[in-house]
Amino acid sequence: MSYQSSIYFDPTALLIVKKEIDQIIDQVENTVSELIEDQTLPFGIDDAFIRLEQSNQVFAMIELPHLAQLAHYCAQVMSKMMQNPTAKNLKYAAALSDGTTMLKRYIEFICLREVDVPQFLLDTLNHLERVLNIPCTALGNGIQTTQKQLTLTPQASSNQINSSDYWNTLYKDCLIKIVTQNETEDDFDRFKLIVDHIALLSLETPSQQYWLLMQIAFNQLDQLILSDARLKWLAKVGSQIREFLNAPQHFQVDETDFANALAICISQENYDSQMLREYFQISDNILTDVQLQIFSRHLFGPDQRTIDTVAHLITEELNQLRLDIESHYQSFTDDQILDIRLKLYRMANIFLVMNLNEAYAEMKLQAEHFHRTYIQQNADFAQRLMNSMLSAMNSIGILKRNFAPTRIQLDVNNMNISLDRLDDAHETLQKEARILLQELGDKLFQSNDVQDTNDLLNITTNLRQLSGAALFLDAQILSNALKNSAEAVEHYYDIQKSLTPQQLQHILDVLASLELHLDGLKYDYPIHKSVSETALISSQKIKAVA
């Protein structure tokens, strides 16, 4: 099984409650901000606290235990702040801010990438745990292992210095440089030298297996992400070295220490790391640092709200620019041409910063051509410029879609049309479909049967219209269900026969499924496939009877 399969998470349930969770977090942040500023309990803070506590139960129900733990810790810190609102305890405020920020980011990350990587939560959990004075979640948390006898060979060390003070001082000096971010490659080499020396000394001692494992852990330390949790681990290793050198035969480590060292080992990508994964049967859902770095770009990059805001501002400016050029480009003065050219260059640079390289190249080229001589000599210049601007706007549209969960997006089959206009068309169609759906539903609900042939003809027409709307809104199964219903009703029209109450109910079931689909599009939550399948079954029952 690949690591992608191991960390896969179906975000359907989370997407359904995401808006509610986002509102809870915003409410918590706003009320806590007021508490800090006014040093009194603001209106609504009790409700915010209760809802935050409840959210951890929601996370537990949808099988996100680490998020449940994070939400619970945030609620505990918030409770401590509420107990003494007049005290400006910045450590609580900082920890809570860290916790709620990570909650929002991680929820969006899961919904967008459909993966669960709880390793990202460790530093935030530890931060909250420290201010709550409770034991910190360990690096090796989740690694189930016993200290089996490993067939590891210590790396030889030619250094004959046996002074404990020397090794302790050398380790401490290297650690200080790393913590203060002044380290060099030599400091990591010294770390390896120290651990190699300790591993040799540990032969035939109770901690031999641990120090042999530590050799692997320190082998590629310079290539690892040195998070807060790992820096604290390095500090603890320094204390363990001191304890070992003082009494080698009496020094022992527990399962947690062993699991922590193992966690560092398997975060590397080499033969020893893979061997340890297989030996201890460690799942691929514990990622290596290389894999974590790939996902970290998504987790710590701009969020969807930021991208949507930036995209809206750029789209507005492009629309205004397009309108100005389209209406007046032949009558521009030299100053106006210069002004437009500078705006085009500015837009090109914005696209470059946003890594939209094709849009950047197109806009830069059009800016270079935007001068009076070129405009007069090229009759098709305006059309080419409009096409370039449409392409640039579509690049923005694609960027927005890349930062939105795929489960709540409609497919785009033609990239040569304006995505902005396509979105407007979707929105308009949803409104019109909802109106027609309401009218048809009311008519059917109020009737025990339908005998008037004109009513049957109208129902057939309405169902076909809704089938087309469903198809355009990327609901193929629902479209088929509505089409089946229309064909069944049309059959009754042809034979001049009325619909029974049971058949009307089946049609209403199909319409209810469509309404659920429209609600999902409106409120940005996914609708399970079973809803459409239920509609299809209902429509087939009508058709079978017909």
C-alpha positions in Angstrom: 0.0 0.0 0.0 1.4 3.4 -1.0 1.6 6.2 1.6 -1.0 8.2 -0.4 -3.5 5.4 0.3 -2.5 5.1 3.9 -3.1 8.8 4.6 -6.3 9.1 2.5 -9.2 10.7 4.2 -12.8 11.1 2.8 -13.7 14.7 3.7 -17.4 14.4 2.9 -18.6 14.5 6.5 -16.1 17.3 7.4 -17.2 19.4 4.5 -20.8 19.2 5.7 -19.8 20.7 9.1 -16.9 22.9 7.9 -18.8 26.2 7.6 -20.2 25.7 11.1 -16.8 24.8 12.5 -15.3 27.9 10.8 -18.0 30.1 12.4 -17.2 28.6 15.8 -13.5 29.3 15.4 -14.2 32.9 14.3 -16.5 33.4 17.3 -13.9 32.1 19.7 -11.2 34.3 18.2 -13.4 37.4 18.3 -14.7 36.9 21.8 -11.3 36.1 23.2 -9.9 39.2 21.5 -12.5 41.3 23.2 -11.7 39.6 26.5 -8.0 40.5 26.2 -8.8 44.1 25.2 -11.5 44.8 27.8 -10.4 42.4 30.6 -14.0 41.3 31.1 -16.1 38.5 29.8 -17.8 39.7 26.6 -21.2 38.8 25.4 -21.3 35.5 23.6 -18.1 34.0 25.0 -19.9 31.3 27.0 -21.7 30.2 23.8 -18.4 30.2 21.9 -16.7 28.1 24.6 -19.6 25.5 24.6 -19.6 25.3 20.8 -15.8 24.8 20.8 -16.1 22.0 23.3 -18.8 20.4 21.2 -16.7 20.6 18.1 -14.1 18.2 19.6 -16.9 15.6 19.8 -17.8 16.2 16.2 -14.2 15.6 15.2 -14.1 12.4 17.2 -17.3 11.2 15.5 -15.9 11.7 12.0 -12.7 9.9 13.0 -10.3 12.8 13.4 -9.0 12.1 17.0 -6.0 14.4 16.7 -8.2 17.4 15.7 -10.6 16.4 18.6 -7.7 16.6 21.0 -6.6 19.9 19.6 -10.1 21.4 19.9 -10.3 20.1 23.5 -7.0 21.7 24.5 -8.1 25.0 22.9 -11.3 24.9 25.0 -9.3 24.2 28.1 -7.0 27.2 27.5 -10.0 29.3 26.7 -11.6 28.2 30.0 -8.5 29.3 32.0 -8.6 32.7 30.3 -12.3 33.0 31.2 -11.7 32.1 34.8 -9.5 35.1 35.3 -10.3 37.7 32.6 -8.5 40.6 34.3 -5.1 38.8 34.1 -3.3 39.6 30.8 -1.8 36.1 30.4 -0.1 36.3 27.1 1.1 32.7 27.1 -2.6 31.6 27.1 -3.5 34.0 24.4 -0.6 32.9 22.2 -1.3 29.2 22.7 -5.0 29.6 21.9 -4.2 31.7 18.8 -1.7 29.0 17.7 -4.4 26.3 18.3 -7.3 28.0 16.5 -5.1 29.0 13.5 -3.9 25.4 13.1 -7.5 24.1 13.5 -8.6 26.3 10.6 -5.6 25.5 8.4 -5.6 21.8 9.0 -9.4 21.5 8.3 -9.0 23.3 5.0 -5.9 21.2 4.2 -7.8 17.9 4.8 -10.8 19.1 2.7 -8.6 20.3 -0.1 -6.0 17.5 -0.3 -8.2 14.6 1.2 -5.4 13.4 3.4 -4.9 13.2 7.2 -1.4 13.9 8.4 -1.5 14.4 12.2 2.3 14.8 12.4 1.7 18.4 11.4 -0.3 19.0 14.6 2.5 17.9 17.0 4.1 21.3 17.7 0.8 23.0 18.2 -0.4 20.2 20.6 2.8 20.5 22.5 2.4 24.3 22.8 -1.0 23.9 24.3 0.1 21.0 26.5 2.9 23.1 28.0 0.7 26.0 29.0 -1.8 23.5 30.4 0.9 21.8 32.4 0.1 18.4 31.1 2.5 15.8 29.6 3.4 16.6 26.0 2.5 14.3 23.2 5.7 12.5 22.2 7.5 12.4 18.9 6.9 8.6 18.8 3.3 8.9 19.7 1.4 6.2 17.8 4.4 4.0 17.2 3.7 0.7 18.9 6.9 -1.2 19.5 8.8 -3.2 21.9 12.6 -3.1 22.2 13.4 -6.0 20.0 16.9 -7.2 19.6 18.3 -5.3 16.6 21.1 -6.6 14.5 22.8 -3.2 14.2 26.5 -2.7 14.0 28.1 0.4 15.7 30.1 2.7 13.4 33.8 2.7 14.4 35.2 5.9 15.9 38.9 6.6 15.9 38.5 9.3 18.6 40.1 8.2 21.9 39.0 11.1 24.1 37.3 9.6 27.1 36.5 12.7 29.1 32.8 12.9 29.9 33.0 16.7 30.2 34.5 17.0 26.7 31.5 15.1 25.1 28.9 16.9 27.2 30.4 20.3 26.4 30.7 19.5 22.7 27.1 18.3 22.5 25.9 21.4 24.3 27.8 23.8 22.1 26.4 22.1 18.9 22.9 22.2 20.3 23.1 25.9 21.2 24.1 26.7 17.6 21.2 24.7 16.2 18.7 26.2 18.5 19.9 29.7 17.6 20.1 28.8 13.9 23.8 29.4 13.7 24.7 25.8 12.9 27.1 24.7 10.2 27.7 21.3 8.6 30.5 20.7 11.1 28.0 20.9 14.0 26.0 18.0 12.5 29.2 16.1 11.9 30.1 16.6 15.6 26.7 15.4 16.6 27.3 12.2 14.7 30.8 11.8 16.2 29.4 12.1 19.7 26.6 9.6 19.1 29.0 7.2 17.4 31.3 7.4 20.5 28.4 6.8 22.9 27.2 3.8 20.8 30.7 2.2 21.1 30.7 2.8 24.8 27.2 1.3 25.1 28.1 -2.2 23.9 27.2 -4.8 26.6 25.2 -2.2 28.5 21.4 -2.2 29.1 21.0 0.7 26.7 23.0 -0.7 23.8 20.0 -1.1 21.5 18.9 2.5 22.1 22.3 4.0 21.3 22.7 1.9 18.2 19.3 3.2 17.1 20.5 6.7 17.9 23.3 6.3 15.4 20.7 5.9 12.6 18.7 8.8 14.0 21.6 11.2 13.8 22.9 9.9 10.5 20.9 12.4 8.3 19.9 15.0 11.0 21.1 17.8 8.8 18.4 16.9 6.2 15.5 16.8 8.7 12.9 19.4 9.7 14.1 20.6 13.1 10.7 21.4 14.6 10.2 22.6 18.2 9.3 19.0 19.2 12.6 17.7 17.7 14.7 20.5 19.3 13.3 19.5 22.7 14.1 15.9 21.8 17.7 16.9 21.0 17.9 18.7 24.4 16.7 15.6 26.2 19.3 13.5 24.3 21.9 15.8 25.7 20.7 15.0 29.2 20.7 11.3 28.4 24.3 11.4 27.2 25.3 13.0 30.5 23.4 10.4 32.5 24.9 7.6 30.5 28.5 8.8 30.7 28.1 9.1 34.5 26.8 5.5 34.9 26.8 3.4 31.7 25.7 0.2 33.3 22.8 1.8 35.2 21.4 4.0 32.4 18.1 2.8 30.9 15.4 4.2 28.6 11.7 3.5 28.5 9.4 2.7 25.6 8.7 6.3 24.9 12.4 7.2 24.5 12.8 4.3 22.2 9.8 5.2 20.1 11.0 8.8 19.9 14.4 7.7 18.5 12.6 5.4 16.1 10.3 8.2 14.9 13.4 10.2 14.0 14.9 7.2 12.2 11.9 6.5 10.0 11.5 10.2 9.1 14.6 9.7 6.9 14.6 8.1 3.4 17.4 5.5 3.4 18.0 1.8 3.7 18.1 1.8 7.5 14.9 3.7 7.7 13.1 1.3 5.5 14.5 -1.7 7.3 13.3 -0.3 10.7 9.8 0.3 9.2 9.5 -3.3 8.1 11.1 -4.7 11.2 8.7 -2.8 13.6 5.8 -3.1 11.1 5.3 0.7 11.1 2.5 1.9 8.8 3.1 4.2 5.8 0.8 6.8 7.3 3.7 8.1 9.4 5.4 10.1 6.7 9.1 10.9 6.0 10.3 14.5 6.1 10.5 14.6 2.3 6.8 13.6 2.1 5.9 16.1 4.8 7.7 18.9 3.0 5.5 18.3 -0.1 2.3 18.6 1.9 3.6 21.5 4.0 3.4 23.8 1.0 -0.4 23.3 0.9 -0.8 23.5 4.7 1.2 26.6 5.3 0.5 28.4 1.9 -2.3 30.9 1.4 -5.7 29.7 2.4 -8.9 29.7 0.3 -10.2 32.9 1.8 -7.0 34.8 0.9 -7.0 33.4 -2.6 -10.7 34.2 -3.2 -10.1 37.8 -2.0 -7.0 38.3 -4.2 -8.8 36.7 -7.1 -11.8 39.0 -6.7 -9.7 42.1 -6.6 -7.7 41.1 -9.7 -10.8 40.1 -11.6 -12.4 43.5 -10.8 -9.4 45.4 -12.1 -9.1 43.2 -15.2 -12.8 43.8 -16.0 -12.4 47.5 -15.6 -9.3 47.5 -17.7 -11.0 45.4 -20.4 -14.0 47.8 -20.5 -11.7 50.8 -20.8 -9.7 49.3 -23.7 -12.7 47.8 -25.5 -14.6 51.0 -25.5 -12.0 53.7 -26.1 -8.6 52.2 -27.2 -8.8 53.9 -30.7 -9.3 57.3 -29.1 -6.7 57.1 -26.3 -4.4 60.0 -25.8 -0.6 59.3 -25.4 -0.9 59.7 -21.6 -3.8 57.3 -21.5 -1.9 54.7 -23.6 1.0 55.0 -21.2 -1.2 54.6 -18.2 -2.9 51.5 -19.6 0.5 50.0 -20.6 1.8 50.5 -17.0 -1.4 48.8 -15.7 -0.8 45.8 -18.0 2.8 45.5 -16.8 1.6 45.7 -13.2 -1.0 43.0 -13.8 1.7 40.9 -15.4 4.0 41.2 -12.4 1.1 40.2 -10.1 0.6 37.0 -12.2 4.3 36.4 -11.9 4.2 36.6 -8.1 1.2 34.3 -8.0 3.2 31.8 -10.2 0.7 32.1 -13.1 3.5 32.0 -15.7 1.4 31.7 -18.8 -0.8 34.7 -17.8 2.3 36.6 -16.9 3.9 36.0 -20.4 0.6 36.9 -22.2 0.0 40.1 -20.2 3.7 41.2 -20.5 3.6 40.7 -24.3 0.4 42.7 -24.6 1.9 45.5 -22.5 4.9 45.6 -24.8 2.6 45.9 -27.8 0.3 48.5 -26.3 1.5 51.7 -28.1 0.0 53.8 -30.7 2.0 52.6 -33.7 1.3 49.0 -33.1 -2.4 49.5 -32.4 -2.8 51.4 -35.7 -0.9 48.8 -37.7 -2.7 45.8 -36.3 -6.4 45.8 -36.8 -6.9 42.6 -34.8 -4.9 44.0 -31.8 -8.0 44.7 -29.7 -9.4 41.2 -30.2 -6.0 39.5 -29.4 -5.8 41.7 -26.2 -9.3 40.7 -25.2 -8.4 37.0 -25.7 -5.3 37.4 -23.6 -7.3 39.1 -20.8 -9.9 36.3 -20.9 -7.1 33.8 -20.7 -5.6 35.7 -17.7 -9.0 35.8 -15.9 -9.4 32.0 -16.5 -6.0 31.5 -14.9 -7.3 33.3 -11.9 -10.5 31.1 -12.0 -8.4 27.9 -12.2 -6.3 29.1 -9.2 -9.4 29.6 -7.2 -10.6 26.2 -8.1 -7.2 24.7 -7.0 -7.8 26.1 -3.5 -11.4 24.8 -3.2 -12.3 21.1 -2.4 -13.0 19.2 -5.6 -16.0 17.6 -4.0 -17.9 20.8 -4.1 -16.8 22.0 -7.5 -18.6 21.8 -10.8 -16.5 20.4 -13.7 -15.2 22.7 -16.4 -15.3 21.1 -19.8 -14.4 24.1 -22.0 -11.5 26.3 -21.0 -12.1 28.7 -23.9 -15.0 30.4 -22.2 -14.9 32.8 -19.4 -15.0 30.9 -16.1 -16.4 34.0 -14.5 -19.4 33.9 -16.8 -19.7 30.2 -16.4 -19.9 30.7 -12.6 -22.6 33.3 -13.2 -24.5 30.9 -15.5 -24.3 28.2 -12.9 -25.6 30.5 -10.2 -28.5 31.8 -12.4 -29.5 28.3 -13.4 -29.5 27.1 -9.8 -31.9 30.0 -8.9 -34.2 29.3 -11.8 -34.1 25.5 -11.2 -35.0 26.1 -7.5 -38.1 28.3 -8.5 -39.3 25.7 -11.0 -38.7 22.9 -8.5 -40.7 24.7 -5.9 -43.6 25.3 -8.2 -43.7 21.8 -9.5 -43.3 20.3 -6.1 -46.2 22.4 -4.7 -48.4 21.3 -7.6 -47.7 17.6 -7.1 -47.8 17.8 -3.3 -51.3 19.3 -3.3 -52.7 16.7 -5.7 -53.8 13.2 -4.8 -53.6 12.3 -8.4 -53.2 14.1 -11.8 -56.0 13.5 -14.3 -55.9 16.6 -16.5 -53.9 15.8 -19.6 -52.7 19.4 -19.8 -51.2 19.0 -16.3 -49.4 15.9 -17.4 -48.0 17.7 -20.4 -46.8 20.6 -18.2 -45.2 18.2 -15.6 -43.4 16.4 -18.5 -42.0 19.7 -19.8 -41.0 20.8 -16.3 -39.2 17.5 -15.6 -37.3 17.7 -18.9 -36.2 21.3 -18.1 -35.0 20.2 -14.6 -33.2 17.2 -16.2 -31.3 19.6 -18.5 -30.5 21.9 -15.6 -29.2 18.9 -13.5 -27.0 17.8 -16.5 -25.5 21.3 -16.8 -24.9 21.3 -13.0 -22.8 18.2 -13.3 -25.5 15.8 -11.8 -25.7 13.1 -14.5 -27.5 10.5 -12.4 -30.1 13.1 -11.2 -30.5 14.2 -14.8 -31.2 10.6 -15.8 -33.7 10.2 -12.9 -35.6 13.3 -14.0 -35.5 12.2 -17.6 -36.9 8.8 -16.7 -39.7 10.5 -14.7 -40.5 12.8 -17.6 -40.7 9.8 -20.0 -43.0 7.9 -17.6 -45.4 10.9 -17.2 -45.3 11.4 -21.0 -46.4 7.8 -21.4 -49.4 8.5 -19.2 -50.2 11.6 -21.2 -50.2 9.5 -24.5 -52.6 6.9 -23.1 -54.8 9.5 -21.4 -54.3 8.0 -18.0 -53.9 9.7 -14.6 -51.0 9.4 -12.1 -51.6 7.6 -8.9 -50.6 9.0 -5.4 -47.8 6.4 -5.2 -46.4 7.5 -8.5 -46.7 11.2 -7.5 -44.7 10.3 -4.4 -42.0 8.7 -6.5 -41.7 11.9 -8.5 -41.6 14.0 -5.3 -38.7 11.7 -4.1 -36.8 12.6 -7.3 -37.5 16.3 -6.8 -36.3 16.1 -3.2 -33.0 14.6 -4.3 -32.6 17.5 -6.8 -33.3 20.0 -4.0 -30.6 18.4 -1.8 -28.2 18.7 -4.7 -29.0 22.4 -5.2 -28.6 23.0 -1.4 -25.2 21.4 -1.6 -24.1 23.8 -4.4 -25.5 26.8 -2.6 -24.0 26.1 0.8 -20.7 24.4 -0.3 -21.2 20.9 1.0 -21.1 17.6 -0.8 -24.1 15.4 -1.4 -23.5 11.7 -1.1 -23.9 9.7 -4.3 -26.6 7.6 -2.6 -29.0 10.6 -2.8 -28.8 10.6 -6.6 -29.0 6.8 -6.7 -32.2 6.9 -4.6 -33.7 9.3 -7.1 -32.8 7.0 -10.0 -34.4 4.0 -8.3 -37.6 6.1 -7.6 -37.7 7.2 -11.3 -37.3 3.6 -12.5 -40.3 2.5 -10.3 -42.4 5.1 -12.1 -41.2 3.9 -15.5 -41.6 0.3 -14.7 -45.3 0.8 -13.8 -45.8 2.9 -16.9 
